[in-house]
Amino acid sequence: MFTGRTAKIFGIGHSFERVDIPETVPLVERWETFIDHWYEDGIRKRDTPAGPKGSIIWSCCFGHAEDGDNEPKIMKPGQTFTIEEGRILLALDMKIKARYVDARVSVPITTFMRGALTSLVFQYGQGRFDEENLIPILNEGKYTKFARSLLKLSKTTAGVDLDGLALRRACEVAFFMTQIN
């Protein structure tokens, strides 16, 4: 049981376990359109096994990027996926992003906070998120300041400013702050 300041911040009914909750995948699914084939999704910023710097990054399903942490790591022309395969792939991708969150966050976080951070890292990217240097704010226990900082993150994809990403950030912050007093 948490005491002191931490106990005052969090409401009753929270789990501080580092577990995947069923609400996280639908949160991401809400913002990531399912596409049953590989599609162009940006340009590589570095050489990778799937292609050299400057080549096309291919994605499929709910934003599973080629060169990602899970198979398939290299695009196969003509390959298609069912929605069920897409959901399985998304859940696997989310587990990888949750491990990233767990490795960096040292303060107690609720399952909703972990889910929101997992969603954010999935879309924003681990490297980009590290560059923002926000985790130290969270690790100081400044939960509200951290949440406000999330709203200020870039809302661009491939250099294009998207209103949908502003809404997604707001949704992730609301998810992050669920049941905090």
LUMBA-436364 format. One line per 3 residues: number of its first residue (from 0); for each residue x, y, z of C-alpha. Coordinates in steps of 0.25 Angstrom, whole numbers, always signed. Each point is the difference from the previous one (the first is absolute). Layout:
! residues N
NUM) X,Y,Z  ...
***
This chain:
! residues 181
0) +0,+0,+0  +5,+14,-3  +0,+11,+10
3) +3,+15,+1  -1,+8,-13  -2,-12,-9
6) -12,-5,+8  -6,+14,-1  +2,+1,-15
9) -7,-13,-4  -14,-4,+2  -5,-13,+5
12) -1,-12,-10  +13,+2,-7  +10,-11,-3
15) +14,+3,+0  +4,-13,-6  +8,+1,-13
18) -10,-8,-8  -7,+1,-13  -15,+5,+1
21) -10,-4,-10  -3,+15,-2  +13,+4,-6
24) -1,-8,-14  -14,+7,-3  +6,+13,+4
27) +11,-1,-11  -10,-7,-9  -9,+12,+1
30) +11,+9,-6  +8,-9,-10  -8,-4,-12
33) +0,-15,-4  +6,-2,-14  +1,-14,-5
36) +13,+2,-8  +13,+6,+0  +0,+15,-2
39) +10,+12,-1  +2,+6,+14  +12,+9,+0
42) +15,+1,-4  +11,-7,+8  +9,+9,+8
45) +11,-11,+1  +5,-12,-7  -8,-13,+4
48) -1,-15,-4  -12,+4,-8  +6,+11,-7
51) +10,+12,-1  -2,+14,+5  -10,+7,-8
54) -7,-12,-5  -15,-2,+3  -5,-6,+13
57) -12,-9,-2  -11,-3,+10  -12,-9,+1
60) -12,-3,+9  -1,+10,+11  +13,+7,-2
63) +10,-11,+1  +12,+5,-6  +10,-8,-8
66) +13,-1,+8  -8,-1,+12  +2,-9,+13
69) -10,-11,-5  -1,-8,-13  -3,+3,-11
72) +13,+9,+0  +1,+1,-15  -11,+4,-10
75) -4,-11,-10  -7,+5,-12  -14,-4,-2
78) -1,-5,+15  -14,+3,+6  -5,-2,+14
81) -14,-3,+7  -5,+10,+11  +3,-12,+10
84) +14,-1,-4  +1,+15,+1  -5,+0,+14
87) +10,-11,+4  +11,+8,-6  -4,+13,+7
90) -1,-8,+13  +14,-5,-2  +5,+14,-4
93) -6,+6,+13  +7,-10,+9  +13,+4,-6
96) -4,+15,+3  -4,-3,+14  +13,-7,+3
99) +7,+13,-5  -9,+8,+10  +3,-9,+11
102) +15,+1,-2  -1,+15,+1  -10,+3,+10
105) +4,-1,+15  -12,+6,+7  -13,-7,+3
108) -9,+1,-12  -14,-6,-1  -4,-9,-11
111) -7,+11,-7  +13,+9,+0  +8,-12,-5
114) -11,-2,-11  +0,+14,-4  +16,+1,-1
117) +0,-13,-8  -10,+6,-10  +8,+13,-1
120) +13,-7,-2  -6,-9,-10  -4,+12,-9
123) +11,+10,+4  +12,-10,-1  +10,-4,+11
126) +11,+8,-5  -8,+13,-2  -6,-2,+14
129) +14,-2,+6  +4,+13,-7  -11,+8,+7
132) +6,-3,+14  -14,-1,+7  +2,-13,+8
135) +9,+8,+11  -12,+8,+3  -9,-12,+2
138) +11,-7,+8  +0,+12,+9  -14,-3,+3
141) -5,+12,-7  -12,-7,-6  -9,+12,-4
144) +12,+8,-6  +4,-12,-8  -14,-2,-5
147) +0,+15,-4  +13,-2,-7  -6,-11,-8
150) -10,+9,-6  +11,+9,-6  +7,-12,-8
153) +1,+2,-15  -13,-3,-7  +7,-3,-13
156) +2,-12,-9  +9,+0,-11  +1,+15,+1
159) -15,+2,-1  -7,+6,+12  -13,-8,+3
162) -12,+4,+9  -2,-14,+2  +13,-2,+8
165) -4,+12,+9  -13,-7,+3  +8,-13,+2
168) +10,+7,+10  -12,+5,+8  -7,-13,+0
171) +14,-7,+5  +1,+11,+11  -14,-3,+4
174) +3,-15,+1  +13,+3,+7  -8,+9,+11
177) -12,-10,+1  -4,+0,+15  +11,+9,+5
180) -6,+9,+11
***
